[in-house]
């Protein structure tokens, strides 16, 4: 039996790191073999691309160049980590996946959604997550949290309008395909957020 593929999404400051750790504890508590990973990154080669994408650059980065780098890292990640794990029956928990590309490069940058969809099919074939958890928060609150973490990366210094578009795209994706997505209000207490996450995970159990 193939493993389950769970992705964790959301804008800046939504608490993905904390809640990813909670999901790992939940999986371990149910004796489910799992692999936790992230995008962009997940392999040594893809992590080098991550650094290139997130570090501040001395030249303006073309949106299409950024998009192609993201899918290059994703192709490597899928080939070396995600597909082999799923084929072995291991569950995969990924911090961001292609929905982030639609949200950040499509919504945020304004790149063509059709081109992103074409690259998604080219790189992933028919593979899609079994469940995508979107941690949702008002961007001004999320960025206030992100600013408390320390130095901001190349994406985190964008204008607030960028993060509004990112959020709206995530919510639209969930509206269009409600069976795969669970939108969770990340402005709630941590206990409430994690209660909702656990409830979303339960139906995946065999």
Beta strands, then each sheet from edge to edge (+ up, - down):
strand 1: 5-10
strand 2: 34-38
strand 3: 91-95
strand 4: 131-136
strand 5: 181-185
sheet 1: 2+ 3+ 1+ 4+ 5+
end
